[in-house]
Amino acid sequence: MIASLRQLFSRSIRARLIAMISAIVVSIVCLLTLVIALLEANILRHESDRQLSQSLEQSGALFTASSRIRGHQVNRNEPLRYHQQQR
């Protein structure tokens, strides 16, 4: 099979030209696929970092609010100041 391909390429200029163009097209497609994959991975990493920081911020706010409410339930004489501090 390799011998017949070698013989075909040695005889036909059109076959060599088609093979070279095909190789160029395949290499360009592979390069563009790699670039797009790297860009999308970078976007995905930034979005996941943003969502993680947002989730941590929300969890911290929820924990702070629940601890203040629990503290208010323990000591009913102290007024709840959660709304005053958020402004």
One Martini backbone bead per residue (centre of mass of N, CA, C, O) as a GRO file, in nm:
protein
   87
    1MET     BB    1   0.058   0.063  -0.022
    2ILE     BB    2   0.302   0.252   0.002
    3ALA     BB    3   0.410   0.197  -0.281
    4SER     BB    4   0.158   0.303  -0.435
    5LEU     BB    5   0.171   0.592  -0.321
    6ARG     BB    6   0.456   0.659  -0.413
    7GLN     BB    7   0.395   0.618  -0.713
    8LEU     BB    8   0.167   0.827  -0.738
    9PHE     BB    9   0.341   1.077  -0.643
   10SER     BB   10   0.569   1.049  -0.863
   11ARG     BB   11   0.367   1.089  -1.117
   12SER     BB   12   0.163   1.300  -0.972
   13ILE     BB   13   0.097   1.631  -0.931
   14ARG     BB   14  -0.194   1.634  -0.833
   15ALA     BB   15  -0.156   1.446  -0.588
   16ARG     BB   16   0.050   1.627  -0.442
   17LEU     BB   17  -0.128   1.879  -0.424
   18ILE     BB   18  -0.359   1.751  -0.264
   19ALA     BB   19  -0.186   1.658  -0.024
   20MET     BB   20  -0.079   1.938   0.060
   21ILE     BB   21  -0.352   2.079   0.100
   22SER     BB   22  -0.462   1.880   0.306
   23ALA     BB   23  -0.238   1.927   0.516
   24ILE     BB   24  -0.292   2.228   0.556
   25VAL     BB   25  -0.587   2.210   0.641
   26VAL     BB   26  -0.547   2.022   0.885
   27SER     BB   27  -0.349   2.208   1.039
   28ILE     BB   28  -0.539   2.452   1.063
   29VAL     BB   29  -0.767   2.310   1.213
   30CYS     BB   30  -0.597   2.222   1.457
   31LEU     BB   31  -0.504   2.505   1.543
   32LEU     BB   32  -0.788   2.631   1.583
   33THR     BB   33  -0.884   2.425   1.791
   34LEU     BB   34  -0.670   2.490   2.003
   35VAL     BB   35  -0.731   2.790   2.040
   36ILE     BB   36  -1.030   2.761   2.120
   37ALA     BB   37  -0.986   2.576   2.362
   38LEU     BB   38  -0.809   2.773   2.527
   39LEU     BB   39  -1.011   3.007   2.541
   40GLU     BB   40  -1.246   2.848   2.675
   41ALA     BB   41  -1.088   2.761   2.927
   42ASN     BB   42  -1.037   3.048   3.027
   43ILE     BB   43  -1.332   3.132   3.056
   44LEU     BB   44  -1.414   2.904   3.249
   45ARG     BB   45  -1.219   2.981   3.478
   46HIS     BB   46  -1.328   3.267   3.530
   47GLU     BB   47  -1.621   3.185   3.592
   48SER     BB   48  -1.561   2.991   3.828
   49ASP     BB   49  -1.420   3.202   4.005
   50ARG     BB   50  -1.662   3.394   4.025
   51GLN     BB   51  -1.865   3.191   4.147
   52LEU     BB   52  -1.701   3.117   4.395
   53SER     BB   53  -1.684   3.401   4.520
   54GLN     BB   54  -1.989   3.441   4.536
   55SER     BB   55  -2.052   3.197   4.717
   56LEU     BB   56  -1.871   3.281   4.954
   57GLU     BB   57  -2.009   3.550   5.008
   58GLN     BB   58  -2.292   3.434   5.063
   59SER     BB   59  -2.211   3.244   5.293
   60GLY     BB   60  -2.101   3.461   5.483
   61ALA     BB   61  -2.365   3.625   5.503
   62LEU     BB   62  -2.540   3.394   5.611
   63PHE     BB   63  -2.372   3.334   5.863
   64THR     BB   64  -2.390   3.615   5.990
   65ALA     BB   65  -2.698   3.629   6.007
   66SER     BB   66  -2.742   3.368   6.176
   67SER     BB   67  -2.565   3.453   6.419
   68ARG     BB   68  -2.731   3.704   6.492
   69ILE     BB   69  -2.997   3.563   6.538
   70ARG     BB   70  -2.897   3.370   6.757
   71GLY     BB   71  -2.800   3.594   6.947
   72HIS     BB   72  -3.082   3.720   6.977
   73GLN     BB   73  -3.220   3.467   7.099
   74VAL     BB   74  -3.041   3.452   7.352
   75ASN     BB   75  -3.049   3.784   7.359
   76ARG     BB   76  -3.336   3.979   7.390
   77ASN     BB   77  -3.216   4.267   7.479
   78GLU     BB   78  -3.076   4.279   7.212
   79PRO     BB   79  -3.065   4.440   6.928
   80LEU     BB   80  -3.109   4.418   6.593
   81ARG     BB   81  -2.827   4.519   6.350
   82TYR     BB   82  -2.830   4.425   6.052
   83HIS     BB   83  -2.964   4.665   5.887
   84GLN     BB   84  -2.762   4.890   5.973
   85GLN     BB   85  -2.491   4.759   5.844
   86GLN     BB   86  -2.582   4.743   5.532
   87ARG     BB   87  -2.589   5.066   5.455
   0.00000   0.00000   0.00000
